[in-house]
Amino acid sequence: MSKPKLDALTLNDLLQKPLDNFEQLEELLSYLKSLKTPYSALYPLRRVKGCLMKVQRLKLSSYQRYIYINPIEGVFVSYHGVNKFPISPNYILKLNEIIDAKYISEEGWYKKKNNYYFSVKTSNQKSIFFLNNLDMV
């Protein structure tokens, strides 16, 4: 197997590599370990943190929340504000407990213009967040 001349592989590159025997697998693993960021191709997920607006339960008002999502540790954490991070979380959800997470496009209640809404649903609660930046949502 020829070694690519890249600083890092993408997950797509790894999926296209044929591994016919155990030696090729060991060679690929030793090559990955020699890179500056060894397993970044296997774990392309990044931690996300930032301020979002959360819709109140009755959907009449909203308030700001600081959100921290760590897919490596498997947590979705909400804080009252940036000053509470990381000491005093409002609530912590395990990512494997999330039943549904989706972008909301339907018109079911008063939504602010030029904002993007998404919901996170577990068996115990449903939270709706929004922001005017689609990259964060």
N, C-alpha and C positions, 0 to 999 in steps of 0.2 A: 504494500500500500504506500503510495507516494505521499509525502507530507506536504500540505499546502503551505504556501509562503505568506501566511496571514498571521497577525498577532492574536487573533481569536477566530474561532469557528462559530457559525450560526447554527441554530438548532436544525434548520433545513439542510445545511451541509452534512450534519451528523446523520440525519435520516436517510440521506442518499448514499452513504458509505456502505458498501456490502461487507458484512463480517461473516466470512465462511467458516472460520475456526477460532479456537481459543487464543491462538497466538496473535491473530489480527486484533482481537479485542484488547489483549494486553498491550499491544503496540499503540493502539488508539488511546488507551488510558494513560500510558506513559507520556505520550505526546501532549495530551490535555494537561497533565501535571506540570509540564515544562513551560506552559504559557504563563503570562503575567496574571491573568485571571483564569485559573484552571477550569472551573466548572461553570463559567458564565453562560456557555452555550447550552448546558443542560438546564440551567435555572435562569431563564431570561426575565423572570419576574423581578420587579423592583418595589421597594417600600414607597408608599405614597403618603404624604401628609400635607395638610393645608386646611384653610378655612372654607367652610361651606355654610349655606343657610339650610336650616332644618324647618320643615313645615310642622306647625303645631297640630295636635291630634284632630281638632275640629276643622283644620284647614283654613282658618280665618286669619292667622298671623304666622310669622316665622321669626326665628332667632338664629344667631350665629353659633356654629359649633366648629371646633377644631377636630379634624379626623386624622387618624393614623391607621394605615392598613399595612400589615406586614405579612405577605404571603408565605414567607419562609417559616415564621413562627405560627402562622395560621390564625391571626387575630385581626379584628376590626374594632378599633377603640375610638370612642367619642369623648371629647373633653368639653367643658364649659367654655374654655378659651385657651389661647396660646400660653397664658401665664400658668395654667394648670398642668401643662404637658411637661414631663411624663409622670408627675407625682400623683395627681388626683383625677383619675378617670371618672367620667359620668357613667358609662357602661362599657362592657367588653363583650364582644360576640366572637365566638369561634367561627372561622370561615366554613368549617364543615357543618355547622348548624344552620347556615343560611339556606333556606328553601328556594328562594327566588330573589334575583337581583336583576332589575330591568330598567331600561329607559322608558319614561312615561311620555307618550305623545298624545293620548286621548284628552279630550276636553271634558273633564268631569267636575271641575270646580274652578273657582277663580284662580288663574295662574298669571304670574307676572310676565309681561312681554319680554322677549329676547333673553329668556332664561331656559336652561335645560334641566329637566327634572328626572330623577331616578329614584327607585324604591329598593329597599333592602328588607326582606321578609324572613322572619324565623317563625318557629312554632308559637312563640310567646308574644312577639311584637312585630309591627311594621313601621318602618321609618321612611320618610320621604325627604330627600335633599334636593337642593337646586343651586345652580350657579350660572353666571352668564358666560363662562368659559367652558366650551365643549371638551377641551383637552383634559381638564380636571375631572369632569363628569365621566 
